[in-house]
Amino acid sequence: MNYQEFRDLWHAALQTARLPIPNPIGPTERIDLRDMSRTYELVLYGGPQPKFEPFHIAATIQWDWDAVLSARYATTEEDMLMQIFGDFGIHEDTDPPWLRMDVCLAASVSYGTIFPMPGLAQWQRWIKQVGSQLQEILPTGYDEEGFISAYSGGPQATVKCLEDGQFSLEKLTFEAWQLILLPRQWDDPEKSDPDPEQALTDFANRIVKARIAWENSLVHLVGDKVR
């Protein structure tokens, strides 16, 4: 599996989850000329919704396909082991490679808008509610050996100090990531690894649910605070 094949599987997963890629912009893809690693970034903007104005919603999905992955998929596992260990490589084994996919949910206040910080009790309720909802959808997880395979932090806020000494809320974010196991390439036709299609579809569906929960949570912060 190379970069293009993985990207196509990911776009198919987005289509299955009914998460359309915006046209004509689409994802941003970059190649680092120093090490030939590739970076993929897709920003999905939410449509205007009066119920959570003045916030503008966006979900950013990003992953890096490094040069090691490209080199590994340029050959088979058996040939790679032979190149590293010589004839002894035939007795060695490998672990499946993995790719980390990051997602960031953001809600930014419109430029020039002053959004006073919520009261302490309201802020605590919101943090607890949205944090528990999103961490249930995009939970921290561990693999069979106890290594972390997925992570989600708590909601974060960016604030600005106004001239009168008050604080204005500028941006809210929630970040999470998921490791996706990739199939190895074998010479041996009897060896095979699971395709990541199902894992990608599951991740895309959970992003959709997290996005809805994120948007709905903003209603509890919007009221008569805008001036």
C-alpha positions in Angstrom: 0.0 0.0 0.0 1.4 3.4 -1.0 0.4 6.9 -0.1 -2.0 7.3 -3.0 -3.8 4.0 -2.2 -4.2 4.9 1.4 -5.5 8.4 0.5 -8.0 6.9 -1.8 -9.2 4.5 0.9 -9.6 7.4 3.3 -11.6 9.4 0.7 -13.8 6.4 0.2 -14.3 6.2 4.0 -15.3 9.9 4.0 -17.8 9.3 1.3 -19.3 6.3 3.1 -19.6 8.5 6.3 -21.3 11.2 4.1 -18.5 13.6 5.0 -18.0 15.4 1.7 -14.7 16.8 0.6 -15.1 20.5 -0.1 -14.7 21.5 -3.8 -12.8 22.9 -5.5 -10.2 23.3 -2.7 -10.0 19.7 -1.4 -7.2 18.5 0.9 -3.8 20.2 1.1 -0.9 17.8 0.3 2.7 18.7 0.7 6.0 16.9 0.1 9.1 17.8 2.2 12.0 17.9 -0.3 14.5 17.2 2.5 13.2 13.8 3.4 10.4 13.2 0.9 7.8 12.8 3.6 4.2 13.7 2.7 1.7 15.7 4.8 -2.1 15.5 4.2 -4.5 18.1 5.7 -8.2 18.4 5.1 -10.3 21.2 6.6 -14.1 20.7 6.8 -15.9 23.9 7.6 -19.4 23.9 9.1 -22.2 25.9 7.5 -23.6 29.0 9.1 -26.0 28.1 12.0 -27.8 30.9 13.9 -28.1 28.7 17.0 -24.3 28.9 17.7 -23.4 32.3 16.2 -20.9 34.0 16.4 -18.8 30.8 16.3 -17.4 29.4 13.0 -16.9 25.7 13.1 -14.1 23.7 11.4 -12.8 20.1 11.7 -9.2 19.6 10.6 -7.9 16.1 9.8 -4.2 15.6 9.3 -1.7 12.8 8.9 2.0 12.4 7.9 3.2 9.7 5.5 6.9 9.7 6.3 9.8 8.5 4.2 10.2 5.3 6.2 6.7 4.2 5.1 7.4 5.1 1.5 10.7 3.1 1.6 9.0 0.1 3.3 6.3 -0.1 0.7 8.8 0.2 -2.1 9.6 -3.5 -1.5 8.2 -6.5 0.4 8.8 -7.5 4.0 11.0 -10.5 3.0 13.2 -8.4 0.8 13.5 -5.6 3.4 14.6 -8.2 6.0 17.1 -9.7 3.6 18.6 -6.3 2.9 19.0 -5.6 6.7 20.0 -9.0 8.0 21.3 -10.8 4.9 20.5 -14.5 4.7 19.5 -14.4 8.4 16.6 -12.2 7.5 14.5 -15.1 6.5 14.2 -16.1 10.2 13.1 -12.6 11.3 9.6 -11.2 11.7 8.1 -7.7 11.5 5.4 -5.7 13.1 2.7 -4.0 10.9 3.4 -0.4 10.3 0.9 2.2 11.5 -0.2 5.8 10.7 -1.3 8.4 13.2 -4.4 10.4 12.1 -5.1 13.6 14.0 -8.4 15.5 14.2 -9.0 18.9 15.6 -12.4 20.3 16.2 -12.4 24.1 16.4 -14.9 26.9 17.1 -13.6 30.4 16.4 -15.4 33.7 17.2 -16.0 36.0 14.3 -13.4 38.7 13.9 -14.1 41.9 15.9 -16.7 40.1 18.1 -16.4 40.3 21.8 -17.6 37.2 23.5 -17.2 37.5 27.4 -16.1 34.4 29.2 -19.0 32.4 30.6 -19.5 32.4 34.4 -17.5 29.8 36.3 -20.5 27.5 37.0 -21.6 27.6 33.3 -18.0 27.1 32.1 -17.5 24.1 34.4 -20.8 22.4 33.2 -19.8 23.0 29.6 -16.3 21.6 30.0 -17.6 18.5 31.8 -20.4 17.8 29.3 -18.6 18.4 26.0 -15.4 16.7 27.3 -17.2 13.5 28.4 -19.3 13.4 25.1 -16.3 13.8 22.8 -14.0 11.5 24.8 -16.7 8.8 24.6 -16.9 9.2 20.8 -13.1 9.6 20.3 -11.7 7.7 23.3 -8.2 7.2 24.5 -7.4 3.5 23.8 -4.7 0.9 24.1 -3.6 -2.1 22.0 -3.2 -5.7 23.2 0.3 -5.0 24.5 -0.8 -1.9 26.5 0.6 0.7 24.2 -1.6 3.8 23.6 -3.3 3.5 20.2 -5.7 6.5 20.4 -5.9 9.6 22.5 -8.2 12.6 23.2 -7.5 15.5 25.4 -9.9 17.9 27.0 -11.4 21.1 25.4 -9.0 24.0 25.2 -9.7 27.7 25.1 -7.9 30.7 23.7 -8.8 34.0 25.3 -7.9 37.7 24.8 -7.5 40.3 27.5 -9.5 43.5 26.7 -8.6 47.0 27.5 -11.1 47.1 30.4 -9.4 44.0 32.0 -12.2 41.6 30.9 -11.5 38.4 29.0 -13.0 37.6 25.6 -13.3 34.1 24.3 -11.6 33.7 20.9 -11.3 30.1 20.1 -12.3 26.6 21.4 -10.5 23.4 20.3 -10.7 19.7 21.0 -7.9 17.4 19.7 -7.7 13.7 19.3 -5.7 11.1 17.3 -6.0 7.5 16.2 -3.4 5.0 15.0 -4.4 3.0 11.9 -2.6 -0.3 11.3 -1.4 -0.7 7.7 -1.0 -4.0 5.8 2.4 -5.4 5.1 3.5 -6.4 1.6 4.5 -10.0 1.5 6.1 -12.2 -1.2 4.5 -15.2 0.5 0.9 -15.5 -0.9 -0.2 -17.2 2.3 0.6 -14.2 4.4 -1.7 -11.2 4.6 -2.8 -8.4 6.9 -6.3 -6.9 7.3 -7.1 -4.0 5.1 -7.5 -0.6 6.9 -10.8 0.1 5.1 -13.0 -0.7 8.0 -10.8 1.1 10.5 -10.9 4.2 8.3 -14.6 4.1 7.9 -15.1 3.7 11.6 -12.9 6.7 12.3 -14.7 8.8 9.7 -18.1 7.9 11.2 -16.8 8.9 14.7 -15.6 12.2 13.4 -19.1 12.9 12.1 -20.6 12.1 15.5 -18.0 14.2 17.3 -18.6 17.1 15.0 -22.3 17.0 15.7 -21.7 16.8 19.4 -19.3 19.7 19.2 -21.7 21.9 17.3 -24.6 21.1 19.6 -22.5 21.9 22.7 -21.9 25.4 21.6 -25.6 26.3 22.0 -25.0 26.2 25.8 -22.4 28.9 25.5 -24.4 31.2 23.1 -26.9 33.6 24.6 -26.9 37.2 25.5 -23.1 37.4 25.8 -22.4 38.9 22.4 -22.0 42.7 22.3 
